[in-house]
Amino acid sequence: MHALRLCLLASAAAVWAVPVAAVPFTFSTGNPDGRIATLSQPSTGGAIETETGDDFILGFSSRITSATFTGLVTGGIPTIGNVVAEIYRVFPNDSDVGRTSGPPTFTTPQVPTRVNSPSDVAFDSRSSGSGLTFTTSSAGSFTAGNSVISGINPKPSNVTGGEGPVTGDEVTFTLTFTTPFELPADHYFFVPQVQVTGGDFLWLSAAKPIASPGTPFAPDLQSWIRNANLDPDWLRIGTDIVGGSPPPTFNASFSVTGQTIPEPAGVLVVAAALAGLGLLRRRPS
C-alpha cells in the first residue's frame, strides 16, 4: 500500500511538470462596412480625449501580442502622432458602482444606462514608445455614411442622429505589443486612440452581427463612446447617439492576435492522485 501511494505521488509530480502548449488565436470583427466613423483620440496636444470601444471575449488566460484597427484619417495634411491601445473590462468591473442606481439598469444622471458598457477606468494600456510599436497602410479615400465626432452629450441631449457623412484616408494601423497584454479569461473592450495633428482619427464600423472574415461570438456588444466631458460614463453609439426606431447597432473594425497562456497540465491528475490517497487512507488496513 505504501508503494502504491508513492507511485501515485510520483505520477502526479511528473505530469504537473508538463505544461499545456500555448494555442495561437486571432479574433476579428471583419472589414469596415462604411456605416459610421467615430472619433477616438488621446488628450495629447491639447485635444479633448475621446474614446471609442468595442468588445471581444477571451475564454482562456491569454497573451495579446498584436492588434489591427481601421479608420479614417481626415485633414488636409494630417500628421499621425501618439497611438494608444487600452483594454477595458465590462462595467461594473473597475468602476464606482456607488454613483449609479442598482441593477438592472445602472443609470446615472448623464447616460441612459451603463449595462454592458466599458468600465469607468482602463484595466491596462499601452502607447507608442511605451509598450507598443505601429505601422500604417492606406487604402485610399473612403466615405462613411455617418459620424460621431463632437456630438457626445449627456442625457437628455444624447440623441443627435449623428453628424453626417465623413470622408478621409482609410488607414489600417498594425500594432505590435512589445509588452504584451496578459489577460485572464473575461469579456473586454478594445479602445484604440490615435493623435492626428491637422485632422482627426475616426474609427470605422464593422458589420453587426459579425460577418466573414470576422469571428462571430456571443454576446457581441455594440460599440460605445465617451469624451472627457462625459467621463466616467459612456454612451452607446447606435442606441444612445444615433437613435431611431429601432436604433442601429455597430461594431468597430479591429482584430487582436495572441496565444493562450500555458497552464499546468497535471491539475486534474494531481487532484485525482490526492483523492486516491484519501481513499486509500480511509480503507481499513
MARGU-511835 format. One record per residue: chain; residue in three letters; z, x, y of N, C-alpha, C in turn; residue number from 1. Coordinates in steps of 0.02 Angstrom, whole numbers, plus 50000, padded with zeros to 5 digits. Each point is the difference from the previous one (the first is absolute). Layout:
% residues N
A/ALA/Z/X/Y/Z/X/Y/Z/X/Y/NUM;
...
% end
This chain:
% residues 285
A/MET/50000/50042/49940/50000/49958/50060/50000/50043/50063/1;
A/HIS/50039/50053/50000/50002/50045/50057/49932/50032/50012/2;
A/ALA/49965/50018/49946/49933/50030/50005/49951/49950/50031/3;
A/LEU/50006/49935/49983/49956/49949/50027/50010/49993/50075/4;
A/ARG/50063/50003/50022/50014/49996/50072/49968/50058/50037/5;
A/LEU/50007/50060/49973/49969/50059/50031/49925/49993/50003/6;
A/CYS/49970/49972/49948/49928/49991/49998/49977/49951/50055/7;
A/LEU/50037/49946/50008/49983/49951/50053/50004/50031/50069/8;
A/LEU/50054/50038/50012/50008/50032/50066/49945/50051/50013/9;
A/ALA/49983/50039/49949/49948/50051/50008/49932/49968/50014/10;
A/SER/49985/49945/49966/49937/49965/50011/49996/49973/50071/11;
A/ALA/50056/49970/50022/50002/49972/50068/49991/50054/50052/12;
A/ALA/50033/50056/49991/49995/50055/50048/49929/50027/50003/13;
A/ALA/49968/50005/49942/49932/50026/49998/49952/49954/50037/14;
A/VAL/50005/49934/49989/49955/49953/50033/50014/49996/50074/15;
A/TRP/50064/50004/50020/50019/49997/50070/49966/50055/50040/16;
A/ALA/49987/50056/49968/49971/50057/50036/49925/49993/50009/17;
A/VAL/49968/49948/49971/49927/49991/50005/49986/49948/50054/18;
A/PRO/49969/50018/50058/49986/49952/50053/49939/49957/49984/19;
A/VAL/49999/49939/50026/49940/49959/49997/49952/50028/50052/20;
A/ALA/49936/50006/49983/49951/50029/50046/49989/49954/50060/21;
A/ALA/49988/50030/50059/49983/49962/50060/49933/49965/49990/22;
A/VAL/49994/49939/50026/49938/49962/49993/49968/49992/50069/23;
A/PRO/49939/50026/50011/49967/49992/50065/49982/49927/50013/24;
A/PHE/49999/49980/50063/49980/49932/50017/49971/50000/50070/25;
A/THR/49959/49950/50014/49975/49986/50067/50004/49925/50011/26;
A/PHE/50028/49981/50057/50001/49930/50020/49954/49993/50061/27;
A/SER/49961/49946/50003/49955/49989/50056/49994/49926/50015/28;
A/THR/49996/49984/50065/49985/49931/50020/49926/49988/50006/29;
A/GLY/49959/50052/49995/49928/49992/50004/49971/50017/50068/30;
A/ASN/49937/49987/50009/49964/50018/50060/50012/49952/50057/31;
A/PRO/49989/50021/50062/50008/49954/50057/49955/49938/49993/32;
A/ASP/50027/49942/50020/49960/49938/49996/49977/49976/50069/33;
A/GLY/50021/50034/50054/49974/49984/50066/50030/49939/50033/34;
A/ARG/50053/49971/49970/50027/49938/50030/50043/50014/50061/35;
A/ILE/50041/50054/49998/50045/50014/50055/50016/50074/50002/36;
A/ALA/50018/50025/50059/50021/50069/50010/50062/49999/50044/37;
A/THR/50052/50037/49981/50064/49995/50035/50026/50068/50020/38;
A/LEU/50029/50004/50059/50025/50062/50028/50056/50029/49958/39;
A/SER/49999/50066/49990/50056/50034/49967/50002/50071/50028/40;
A/GLN/50049/50014/50044/50003/50064/50034/50071/50022/50012/41;
A/PRO/50013/50066/49999/50067/50025/50016/50011/49998/50076/42;
A/SER/50061/50013/50020/50016/50000/50071/49981/50065/50034/43;
A/THR/49970/50047/49963/49980/50065/50028/49954/49990/50060/44;
A/GLY/50011/50039/50053/49957/49998/50059/50014/49942/50046/45;
A/GLY/50058/49968/49992/50019/49946/50045/49974/49932/49979/46;
A/ALA/49962/49994/49945/49975/49936/49976/50058/49960/49970/47;
A/ILE/49996/49934/50005/50051/49958/49969/49990/50001/49924/48;
A/GLU/50053/50015/49963/49993/50003/49927/49983/49932/49972/49;
A/THR/49950/49999/49956/49979/49939/49966/49989/50017/49927/50;
A/GLU/50026/49958/49955/49996/50013/49929/49969/49941/49963/51;
A/THR/49949/50013/49959/49973/49951/49954/50018/50023/49929/52;
A/GLY/50022/49954/49958/50019/50018/49932/49970/49953/49949/53;
A/ASP/49983/50028/49942/49977/49960/49942/50034/50028/49938/54;
A/ASP/50006/49958/49949/50045/50015/49945/49966/50024/49936/55;
A/PHE/50041/50033/49958/49982/50021/49933/50063/50003/49958/56;
A/ILE/49991/50000/49934/50058/49999/49954/49996/50060/49953/57;
A/LEU/50058/50032/49988/50006/50053/49951/50044/49975/49942/58;
A/GLY/49972/50001/49940/50038/49977/49942/50046/50053/49971/59;
A/PHE/49989/50064/50020/50040/50055/49975/50016/50047/50059/60;
A/SER/50051/50040/49993/50012/50053/50050/49937/50042/50005/61;
A/SER/49978/50013/50061/49934/50030/50010/50001/50051/50056/62;
A/ARG/49952/50046/49996/49990/50050/50052/49932/49987/50032/63;
A/ILE/49999/49980/50064/49939/49986/50036/49976/50065/50032/64;
A/THR/49941/50023/49980/49975/50065/50023/49943/49994/50051/65;
A/SER/49967/49943/50004/49946/49991/50048/49989/49927/50015/66;
A/ALA/49962/49987/50053/49986/49931/50020/49936/50000/50041/67;
A/THR/49968/49942/50004/49945/49990/50046/50010/49934/50036/68;
A/PHE/49972/49995/50060/49998/49936/50035/49940/50001/50047/69;
A/THR/49974/49941/50016/49938/49995/50038/50009/49954/50060/70;
A/GLY/49977/50023/50058/50007/49959/50060/49946/50018/50051/71;
A/LEU/50004/49966/50056/49954/50013/50056/50033/50047/50050/72;
A/VAL/49963/50050/50021/50021/50042/50056/49957/49980/50059/73;
A/THR/50031/49973/50052/49964/49975/50057/50004/50050/50058/74;
A/GLY/49961/49986/50052/50001/50042/50059/49936/50040/50008/75;
A/GLY/49986/50020/50062/49939/50036/50015/49998/50069/49969/76;
A/ILE/50052/50040/50014/50006/50068/49971/50071/50007/49972/77;
A/PRO/50015/49967/49944/50068/50001/49974/50018/50067/49967/78;
A/THR/50063/50017/50004/50025/50060/49967/50058/49980/49954/79;
A/ILE/49994/50016/49936/50052/49983/49952/50054/50053/50002/80;
A/GLY/50062/49978/50007/50057/50046/50002/50045/49992/49940/81;
A/ASN/50062/49983/50012/50050/49995/49947/49986/49942/49953/82;
A/VAL/50010/50011/49936/49994/49948/49948/50067/49995/49965/83;
A/VAL/50023/49938/49992/50065/49986/49969/49990/49955/49940/84;
A/ALA/50037/50011/49946/50001/49955/49943/50072/49983/49985/85;
A/GLU/50015/49935/50001/50068/49976/49988/50001/49955/49938/86;
A/ILE/50056/50002/49966/50012/49955/49943/50060/49956/50017/87;
A/TYR/49990/49935/49997/50053/49951/50011/50013/49962/49935/88;
A/ARG/50061/49981/49989/50015/49953/49946/49996/49929/50028/89;
A/VAL/50007/49951/49956/49995/49930/50020/50068/49976/50025/90;
A/PHE/50000/49966/50059/50060/49970/50027/50033/49956/49946/91;
A/PRO/50067/50000/49993/50051/50026/50047/50024/50071/49986/92;
A/ASN/49965/50039/49957/50019/50070/49992/49996/50036/50067/93;
A/ASP/50044/50049/50010/49998/50044/50059/49998/49960/50065/94;
A/SER/50037/49944/50002/49997/49955/50057/50069/49972/50017/95;
A/ASP/50007/49979/50063/50061/49968/50023/49993/49925/49990/96;
A/VAL/50022/49977/49941/49993/49930/49983/50045/49956/50043/97;
A/GLY/50051/50030/50031/50045/49962/50042/49967/49972/50062/98;
A/ARG/49939/50026/50018/49965/49973/50059/49964/49935/49984/99;
A/THR/49992/49984/49936/49958/49944/49980/50041/49945/49968/100;
A/SER/49970/49941/49997/50031/49945/49962/49993/50015/49926/101;
A/GLY/50038/49964/49959/50000/50014/49929/49936/49979/49965/102;
A/PRO/49994/50017/49936/49941/49979/49961/49994/49923/50002/103;
A/PRO/49940/49972/49990/49940/50034/49978/49953/50023/50056/104;
A/THR/50015/49984/50065/49950/50014/50052/50012/50065/50037/105;
A/PHE/50061/50025/50003/50015/50062/50036/49968/49999/50069/106;
A/THR/50014/49950/50039/49971/49994/50067/50040/50040/50051/107;
A/THR/49966/50021/50054/50032/50031/50057/49974/49966/50062/108;
A/PRO/50031/50012/50059/49973/49970/50061/49929/50022/50017/109;
A/GLN/49977/50056/49970/49935/50028/50019/49942/49978/49957/110;
A/VAL/50012/49987/49935/49944/49988/49954/50015/49940/49955/111;
A/PRO/49947/49969/49972/50011/49941/49958/50038/50015/49935/112;
A/THR/49989/50059/49971/50033/50017/49938/49999/50076/49990/113;
A/ARG/50047/50024/49960/49997/50069/49976/49991/50003/49925/114;
A/VAL/49990/49944/49967/49990/50000/49927/49936/50037/49983/115;
A/ASN/50005/50049/49956/49943/50041/49977/49972/50046/50054/116;
A/SER/50038/50013/50053/49978/50047/50051/50021/50071/49981/117;
A/PRO/49972/50051/50033/50030/50067/49994/50072/49999/50028/118;
A/SER/50039/50048/49979/50069/50004/50022/50005/50021/50073/119;
A/ASP/50061/50002/50027/50010/50019/50070/49979/50072/50013/120;
A/VAL/50018/50045/49954/49987/50071/50010/49964/50029/49939/121;
A/ALA/49964/50055/50011/49961/50031/49947/50045/50031/49947/122;
A/PHE/49977/49996/49938/50035/50032/49944/49987/50075/49999/123;
A/ASP/49939/50020/50019/49981/50071/50003/49937/50006/50042/124;
A/SER/49987/50060/50027/49940/50009/50042/49978/50072/49999/125;
A/ARG/49935/50009/50015/49969/50067/50009/49956/49997/50062/126;
A/SER/49987/50057/50030/49954/50003/50056/49959/50064/49996/127;
A/SER/49943/50002/50033/49956/50059/49996/50037/50061/50026/128;
A/GLY/49998/50053/49961/50037/50060/50017/50071/49999/49974/129;
A/SER/50022/49944/49973/50068/49995/49974/49999/49956/49937/130;
A/GLY/49969/50026/49947/49999/49965/49937/49933/49971/49981/131;
A/LEU/49951/50001/50046/49934/49977/49980/49946/50037/50038/132;
A/THR/49942/50005/49968/49939/50022/50032/49948/49945/49992/133;
A/PHE/49948/50000/50041/49950/49947/49995/49931/50024/50016/134;
A/THR/49951/49965/49973/49930/50008/50017/49972/49931/50016/135;
A/THR/49943/49999/50035/49969/49936/50018/49926/50001/49980/136;
A/SER/49974/49940/49987/49928/49992/49989/49978/49936/50035/137;
A/SER/49942/50003/50032/49975/49943/50039/49943/49966/49964/138;
A/ALA/50000/49933/50003/49946/49960/49971/49958/49968/50055/139;
A/GLY/50010/50019/50063/49960/49972/50054/50031/49938/50031/140;
A/SER/49963/49968/50044/50025/49943/50038/50013/49940/49954/141;
A/PHE/50055/49965/50014/50021/49942/49959/50033/49950/50046/142;
A/THR/49989/49936/49988/50031/49948/50041/50044/49956/49957/143;
A/ALA/50062/49991/50020/50046/49953/49968/49997/49934/50037/144;
A/GLY/50006/49945/49963/49993/49934/50029/50057/49978/50044/145;
A/ASN/50059/50032/49995/50057/49983/50041/50044/50062/50006/146;
A/SER/50050/49997/50043/50043/50058/50010/50069/49978/50024/147;
A/VAL/50049/50043/49989/50066/49994/50030/50017/50068/50028/148;
A/ILE/50007/50004/50067/50012/50064/50034/50064/49996/50041/149;
A/SER/50000/49956/50049/50059/49993/50043/50033/49931/49994/150;
A/GLY/49965/49954/49968/50028/49932/49995/50050/49993/49944/151;
A/ILE/50055/50035/50006/50054/50000/49949/50062/49974/50036/152;
A/ASN/50009/49934/49998/50050/49968/50043/50054/49966/49959/153;
A/PRO/50062/50000/50024/50052/49962/49966/49986/49925/50004/154;
A/LYS/50028/49961/49954/49991/49928/50003/50034/49972/50063/155;
A/PRO/49976/49947/50029/49949/49954/49974/49928/50019/50019/156;
A/SER/49990/50061/50026/49933/50019/50024/49965/50045/49949/157;
A/ASN/50020/49998/49937/49973/50046/49951/49929/49983/49979/158;
A/VAL/49980/49936/50000/49933/49981/49977/49951/50009/50058/159;
A/THR/49955/50048/49994/49951/50014/50053/49928/49987/49976/160;
A/GLY/49990/49994/49935/49933/49995/49973/49966/50068/49991/161;
A/GLY/50033/50053/50022/49970/50066/49998/49964/50015/50065/162;
A/GLU/49976/50060/50007/49970/50023/50063/49925/50011/49996/163;
A/GLY/49969/49972/49948/49927/49999/49996/49969/50061/49967/164;
A/PRO/49934/49999/49992/49964/50055/49966/50011/50067/50035/165;
A/VAL/49996/50053/49960/50007/50068/50027/49955/50047/49961/166;
A/THR/49969/50046/50035/49954/50048/49969/50024/50071/50010/167;
A/GLY/49992/50041/49950/50019/50070/50005/49968/50040/49945/168;
A/ASP/50018/50062/49995/49977/50045/49947/50044/49988/49939/169;
A/GLU/49968/49981/49944/50039/49990/49938/50018/50067/49970/170;
A/VAL/50066/50015/49999/50024/50066/49978/50048/49991/49942/171;
A/THR/49990/50038/49948/50047/50003/49944/50041/50064/50005/172;
A/PHE/50066/49992/49999/50047/50055/50002/50022/50014/49929/173;
A/THR/49996/50064/49979/50025/50021/49935/50060/50046/50012/174;
A/LEU/50057/49977/49975/50063/50037/50011/50020/50037/49936/175;
A/THR/50022/50061/50009/50032/50038/49946/50072/50011/50019/176;
A/PHE/50045/49976/49958/50071/50008/50015/50024/50067/49973/177;
A/THR/50007/50048/50044/50025/50066/49980/50072/49995/49979/178;
A/THR/50035/49950/50026/50065/49980/49973/49991/49930/49973/179;
A/PRO/49991/49993/49934/49985/49934/49972/50057/49950/50012/180;
A/PHE/49982/49936/50002/50050/49947/49999/50025/49992/49929/181;
A/GLU/50065/50004/49989/50030/49988/49934/50036/49934/50004/182;
A/LEU/49973/49949/49966/50022/49931/50009/50022/49969/49934/183;
A/PRO/50057/49968/49999/50019/49962/49941/49956/49938/49993/184;
A/ALA/50000/49971/49941/49962/49939/49989/50024/49946/50048/185;
A/ASP/49953/49969/50037/50019/49951/50050/49937/49972/50032/186;
A/HIS/50009/49953/50045/49946/49970/50040/50002/50032/50069/187;
A/TYR/49943/50026/50023/49998/50039/50062/49945/49976/50047/188;
A/PHE/50006/50019/50064/49947/49994/50048/49978/50070/50021/189;
A/PHE/49934/50010/50004/49970/50061/50026/49982/49988/50073/190;
A/VAL/50023/50044/50045/49989/49991/50072/49972/50065/50029/191;
A/PRO/49934/50005/50009/49970/50058/50032/49994/49990/50075/192;
A/GLN/50006/50053/50039/49991/49997/50072/49957/50060/50021/193;
A/VAL/49956/49988/50048/49956/50053/50025/50002/50001/50076/194;
A/GLN/50013/50059/50028/49997/50010/50072/49927/50013/50019/195;
A/VAL/49975/49961/50047/49932/50010/50025/50003/50004/50076/196;
A/THR/49983/50058/50027/49996/50009/50072/49931/49976/50023/197;
A/GLY/49998/49955/50049/49937/49973/50023/49975/49941/49960/198;
A/GLY/50042/49971/49958/49980/49943/49959/50058/49975/49958/199;
A/ASP/49985/49961/49948/50050/49972/49956/49980/50011/49927/200;
A/PHE/50050/49997/49955/49987/49995/49929/50018/49929/49979/201;
A/LEU/49951/49965/49970/50010/49931/49978/49987/49998/49925/202;
A/TRP/50052/49986/49961/49996/50000/49927/49960/49940/49978/203;
A/LEU/49950/50011/49957/49956/49946/49977/50030/49963/49940/204;
A/SER/49988/49935/49998/50024/49959/49945/49958/50009/49938/205;
A/ALA/50029/49981/49943/49965/49999/49936/50009/49931/49970/206;
A/ALA/49961/49986/49948/50000/49933/49971/50069/49980/49974/207;
A/LYS/50016/49937/50010/50062/49972/49971/49981/49932/49970/208;
A/PRO/50005/49990/49934/50027/50047/49951/49956/50062/49991/209;
A/ILE/50032/50053/49975/49966/50064/49991/49941/49993/49953/210;
A/ALA/49942/50027/50021/49939/49996/49961/49980/50070/49977/211;
A/SER/49954/50004/49952/49974/50064/49976/49968/50037/50059/212;
A/PRO/50012/50066/50007/50032/50046/49952/50075/50008/50010/213;
A/GLY/50033/49950/50029/50071/50005/50012/50041/49990/49936/214;
A/THR/50066/50000/50008/50048/49995/49945/50042/49938/50010/215;
A/PRO/49981/49943/49971/50039/49938/50009/50071/50008/49973/216;
A/PHE/50047/49967/50034/50069/49999/49976/50034/49938/50029/217;
A/ALA/50059/49985/49974/50037/49941/50024/50074/50018/50004/218;
A/PRO/50035/49976/50053/49973/49961/50055/49968/50046/50052/219;
A/ASP/49939/49983/50022/49965/50038/50052/50016/49968/50067/220;
A/LEU/50042/50033/50040/50022/49972/50064/49947/50013/50053/221;
A/GLN/50002/49959/50053/49951/50010/50054/50023/50056/50047/222;
A/SER/49954/50023/50042/50014/50053/50048/50045/49974/50056/223;
A/TRP/50044/50045/50024/50046/49985/50055/49989/50051/50056/224;
A/ILE/50023/49983/50061/49993/50044/50057/50059/49992/50047/225;
A/ARG/50016/50054/50036/50050/49996/50054/49985/50056/50050/226;
A/ASN/50025/49992/50060/50000/50055/50048/50072/50013/50022/227;
A/ALA/50009/50049/50043/50067/50019/50020/50037/49944/50035/228;
A/ASN/49963/49954/50032/50032/49943/50034/50028/49950/49951/229;
A/LEU/49971/49995/49940/50022/49952/49949/50051/50031/49952/230;
A/ASP/50000/50066/49995/50044/50037/49955/50072/49974/50005/231;
A/PRO/50036/49987/49944/49984/50020/49931/49964/49946/49960/232;
A/ASP/49978/49946/50032/49968/49946/49963/49925/50011/49993/233;
A/TRP/49969/49960/49957/49929/50004/49984/49970/49931/50001/234;
A/LEU/49934/49996/50014/49962/49938/49996/49945/50006/49947/235;
A/ARG/49987/49945/49966/49943/49997/49953/49936/49995/50041/236;
A/ILE/49953/50046/49987/49940/50002/50041/49961/49935/49995/237;
A/GLY/49992/49974/49938/49962/49939/49992/50039/49937/50018/238;
A/THR/50058/49991/49968/50038/49939/50008/50031/49993/50068/239;
A/ASP/50029/50054/50028/50039/49995/50062/49960/50015/50063/240;
A/ILE/49946/50040/49995/49963/50019/50060/49933/49964/50004/241;
A/VAL/49958/50006/49949/49935/49966/50001/50010/49925/49996/242;
A/GLY/50042/49978/49953/50015/49929/49994/49941/49959/49974/243;
A/GLY/50005/49934/50009/49949/49955/49974/50028/49958/49943/244;
A/SER/49960/49955/49975/50022/49955/49947/49944/49993/49947/245;
A/PRO/50006/50035/49944/50053/50049/49984/49986/50066/50035/246;
A/PRO/50052/50040/50012/49989/50066/50032/49969/50049/49949/247;
A/PRO/49962/50049/50024/49975/50051/49955/50056/50049/49980/248;
A/THR/49989/50035/49946/50046/50055/49982/49957/50062/49988/249;
A/PHE/50029/50057/50013/49962/50063/49997/50036/50053/49960/250;
A/ASN/49961/50042/49965/50022/50065/49978/49973/50052/50049/251;
A/ALA/50019/50063/49990/49972/50055/50039/49969/50050/49952/252;
A/SER/49947/50035/50022/49962/50043/49956/50034/50068/49992/253;
A/PHE/50029/50012/49941/50034/50064/49987/50005/50013/49926/254;
A/SER/50018/50061/49982/50015/50018/49931/50056/50051/50000/255;
A/VAL/50038/50003/49946/50049/50053/49988/49988/50028/49930/256;
A/THR/50011/50065/49993/49988/50035/49937/50059/50044/49984/257;
A/GLY/50017/50004/49936/50055/50044/49980/50009/49999/49925/258;
A/GLN/50061/50011/49978/50016/49997/49929/50071/49976/49991/259;
A/THR/50012/49970/49942/50068/49980/49985/50043/50063/49992/260;
A/ILE/50063/49993/50014/50047/50056/49993/50027/50001/49929/261;
A/PRO/49991/50055/49963/50022/50001/49930/50074/49984/49993/262;
A/GLU/50015/49960/49950/50069/49983/49983/50015/50029/49931/263;
A/PRO/50064/50013/49985/50017/50024/49933/49975/49953/49947/264;
A/ALA/49968/50027/49948/49971/49957/49948/50051/49976/49951/265;
A/GLY/50057/50033/49998/50046/49985/49945/50056/49953/50017/266;
A/VAL/49996/49962/50055/50056/49957/50018/50015/49951/49944/267;
A/LEU/49947/49967/49975/50012/49950/49947/50024/50034/49936/268;
A/VAL/49973/50060/49985/50021/50035/49940/50073/50020/50004/269;
A/VAL/50019/50025/50060/50070/50020/50009/50046/49939/49993/270;
A/ALA/49979/49945/50031/50041/49939/49995/50006/49978/49928/271;
A/ALA/49944/50003/49963/50003/49980/49930/50044/50047/49960/272;
A/ALA/49996/50064/50016/50041/50049/49964/50074/49988/50013/273;
A/LEU/50017/49988/50064/50070/49988/50016/50025/49936/49969/274;
A/ALA/49955/49949/49999/50019/49937/49968/50011/50011/49926/275;
A/GLY/49956/50042/49971/50008/50016/49929/50066/50034/49986/276;
A/LEU/50020/50046/50044/50064/50034/49991/50057/49950/50005/277;
A/GLY/49992/49952/50047/50053/49950/50007/50007/49959/49937/278;
A/LEU/49941/49981/49970/50003/49962/49938/50031/50040/49944/279;
A/LEU/49983/50066/49999/50028/50041/49949/50076/50004/50005/280;
A/ARG/50024/50004/50063/50073/50004/50008/50035/49937/49977/281;
A/ARG/49965/49943/50006/50033/49937/49981/50000/49989/49925/282;
A/ARG/49960/50039/49964/49998/49991/49928/50064/50025/49968/283;
A/PRO/50023/49965/49950/50059/50026/49963/49980/50063/49963/284;
A/SER/50046/50049/49998/49984/50062/49966/50014/49992/49925/285;
% end
